[in-house]
């Protein structure tokens, strides 16, 4: 009786589903704090570590920082009270109000 050593002479098996877990959709949250220096701190939290994060106010002012390894960034932005602020981090986008 022949021994089976795990070799196959037939066609290769069809590729199955990837064993990699599905990637999570990009997300972020933003909150503001009015500092005493005439600007706002825009606190950003995302699942986008080490990415450029840009905060843009409706008055046209914009500033960027990189998120840390945990996806957090603190962006200083010259915004006017009541301005809407849009934040982009990698593929994520979120907003807040000054």
C-alpha positions as CSV (number, residue, x, y, z in Angstrom):
1,X,0.0,0.0,0.0
2,X,1.5,3.4,-1.0
3,X,2.2,5.9,1.7
4,X,0.7,9.5,1.5
5,X,3.3,12.1,2.3
6,X,1.0,15.1,1.7
7,X,2.0,15.5,-2.0
8,X,-0.6,16.2,-4.5
9,X,-0.4,15.6,-8.3
10,X,-3.8,17.2,-9.0
11,X,-4.6,20.8,-9.7
12,X,-3.8,23.5,-7.1
13,X,-6.7,24.2,-4.7
14,X,-8.7,27.3,-5.4
15,X,-7.8,30.3,-3.3
16,X,-10.0,30.7,-0.3
17,X,-11.0,33.8,1.6
18,X,-8.2,36.0,2.9
19,X,-7.0,35.1,6.4
20,X,-6.4,38.8,7.1
21,X,-9.0,40.5,9.2
22,X,-11.1,43.1,7.4
23,X,-9.7,46.6,7.9
24,X,-11.9,48.9,10.0
25,X,-13.3,52.0,8.3
26,X,-11.4,55.2,8.9
27,X,-12.9,57.4,11.6
28,X,-12.1,60.4,13.7
29,X,-13.7,62.7,16.4
30,X,-12.8,66.3,17.0
31,X,-13.5,68.6,20.0
32,X,-12.4,72.2,20.6
33,X,-11.1,74.1,23.6
34,X,-10.8,77.9,23.5
35,X,-7.3,78.7,24.7
36,X,-6.3,82.1,26.3
37,X,-4.0,82.8,23.4
38,X,-6.7,83.8,20.8
39,X,-6.8,80.4,19.2
40,X,-8.5,77.0,19.6
41,X,-7.1,73.7,20.5
42,X,-8.7,71.1,18.3
43,X,-8.3,67.7,19.9
44,X,-8.5,64.8,17.4
45,X,-8.8,61.1,18.1
46,X,-8.8,58.6,15.2
47,X,-7.9,55.1,14.2
48,X,-5.4,56.7,11.8
49,X,-2.0,56.6,13.7
50,X,1.0,58.6,12.3
51,X,-1.1,60.4,9.7
52,X,-1.3,64.1,8.8
53,X,-4.3,65.6,10.5
54,X,-5.6,69.0,9.1
55,X,-8.1,71.2,10.8
56,X,-9.8,73.9,8.6
57,X,-12.1,76.6,10.0
58,X,-14.9,78.2,8.0
59,X,-12.9,81.5,8.2
60,X,-10.3,79.9,5.8
61,X,-7.6,79.3,8.5
62,X,-6.0,75.8,8.5
63,X,-3.3,74.0,10.4
64,X,-1.9,70.5,10.4
65,X,-0.1,68.2,12.8
66,X,0.6,64.4,12.8
67,X,-1.3,62.0,14.9
68,X,0.7,60.0,17.4
69,X,1.0,56.2,17.4
70,X,-2.4,56.0,19.2
71,X,-4.2,58.3,16.7
72,X,-4.3,61.4,18.8
73,X,-3.4,65.0,17.8
74,X,-3.7,68.5,19.3
75,X,-4.0,71.1,16.5
76,X,-3.7,74.8,17.3
77,X,-6.1,76.8,15.0
78,X,-6.9,80.5,14.7
79,X,-10.7,80.2,14.4
80,X,-13.5,82.7,15.2
81,X,-16.1,81.8,17.7
82,X,-18.9,79.9,16.0
83,X,-16.7,78.8,13.0
84,X,-17.3,75.2,11.8
85,X,-14.1,73.2,11.8
86,X,-13.5,70.3,9.5
87,X,-10.8,67.8,10.3
88,X,-9.3,65.3,7.9
89,X,-7.0,62.5,9.1
90,X,-5.8,60.1,6.4
91,X,-9.1,58.7,4.9
92,X,-11.2,59.9,7.9
93,X,-13.2,63.2,8.2
94,X,-15.0,64.7,11.1
95,X,-16.2,68.2,12.3
96,X,-16.8,70.4,15.3
97,X,-17.6,74.0,16.1
98,X,-15.3,76.7,17.6
